[in-house]
Amino acid sequence: MKALVVGGTGGMGQGVARDLIKQERIEKVVLGDINIDPNRVQEKLRASNKVSLIKIDVNDHAGMVKAIRDVDVVINCAGPFYKTAVAVAKAAVEAKVNYIDICDDYEAVPILFASEDIDKAAKEAGITVLTGMGSDPGTNNVLVKWYADRLDRVDEIYLYWVVSIAELAGAAWDHSLHMVLGKIPQYIDGKLVQVDGGGGEETEHFLEPLGECLISYVGHPQPITIPRYIKGVKTVVIKGALIPRWVDTLIKEQRDTGLLSSEPIDVKGTKVVPYDLTLKLWDTIPKDRDNGPQASGLKVIVKGERQGKQVTYTADIVGRMAPGTGLPASIAALMMEAGEVKVKGVVAPEGCIDPDKFLAELLKRGAKIHQTETIKSMFEL
């Protein structure tokens, strides 16, 4: 199999590539990026005869189609995805090549599902457009499906995450600022509603070394996708945080004081977009700015009913963001190549990925998932 990783010289793209080159059935991994400086690429990838670099611009539709036609699957890791997911997916569909992304921006998802140029055309071409196959969304969506399959009814789903700023660079900062702006979707009481980004603060416990973290509403796709596949669910809520805590506090202050505005302002005769300037400054924070945990965490809570009893499943994962995001996309690509992803057209992980097979592969690669099952019922003899 030949794979093209768009955004391939970035942290997430290299996370995908590192796993792919270990697989015998992978013949070639092309790292496509606007920046093809070899010094950006980790030594393990530079040393592999499976890896090559090509310059690719997500805004060059014809160039993307040409590059994608040379491979069997394209994996889009070029964020922020509210700017790139639709463009790369359209190119993949035109090239008639299976597509996977790690899209964590909610805006792209309704467009992917509704677009005749993408969903309808992909079905006609017999290809899959799998969106949100990273960590969050991605692994937690599959965990939701795994638990849902063990319940007679699913009522509530809560997805929580935290990420250390030590793991953020480039497009990840863009997403981190963007996801708390304006109104964002959450699925509450059986309806998709709009809430204030960054609202709904609560404290949640994550695995060590993360501990207690203050989380709030963030703009991710799961409230849109999960109710499509987990029928009858009444609540799908996603909250997250950047740590240390001062980071989220400062971002919200910047939002409230206009420093995240996209409206240009005049600064000594030069038009400046406050958002662009703020984003640039965040991406220049010294990596040793804090000595807090350099790790990310996920928590999945699924509540429902089985045989008349109330059941709550909880899963916790802690680790580094790049492998945590890259491994799921790599596993999905290998499952696709093996014919284990049957759905054609646009689909989310919970709609097409076999949870047992996926989780087995994830555990084989060293992931550790801590889970609990709590059952409540009336006293029985």
Sequence and secondary structure as in RCSB ss.txt:
>XXXX:A:sequence
MKALVVGGTGGMGQGVARDLIKQERIEKVVLGDINIDPNRVQEKLRASNKVSLIKIDVNDHAGMVKAIRDVDVVI
NCAGPFYKTAVAVAKAAVEAKVNYIDICDDYEAVPILFASEDIDKAAKEAGITVLTGMGSDPGTNNVLVKWYADR
LDRVDEIYLYWVVSIAELAGAAWDHSLHMVLGKIPQYIDGKLVQVDGGGGEETEHFLEPLGECLISYVGHPQPIT
IPRYIKGVKTVVIKGALIPRWVDTLIKEQRDTGLLSSEPIDVKGTKVVPYDLTLKLWDTIPKDRDNGPQASGLKV
IVKGERQGKQVTYTADIVGRMAPGTGLPASIAALMMEAGEVKVKGVVAPEGCIDPDKFLAELLKRGAKIHQTETI
KSMFEL
>XXXX:A:secstr
 EEEEETTTSHHHHHHHHHHTTSTT  EEEEEES   GGGS HHHHT TTEEEEE  TT HHHHHHHHTTSSEEE
E  S HHHHHHHHHHHHHHHT EEEE    TTHHHHHHH IIIIIHHHHHT EEE   BTTTBHHHHHHHHHHTT
 SEEEEEEEEEEEEGGG  THHHHHHHHTTSSEEEEEETTEEEEEETT S EEEEETTTTEEEEEEE   SHHHH
HHHHSTT  EEEEEEEEESHHHHHHHHHHHHTTTT  S EEETTEEE HHHHHHHHHTTS TTS  S   EEEEE
EEEEEETTEEEEEEEEEEE HHHHHHHHHHHHHHHHHTT     EEE GGGT  HHHHHHHHHHTT   EEEEEE
E     
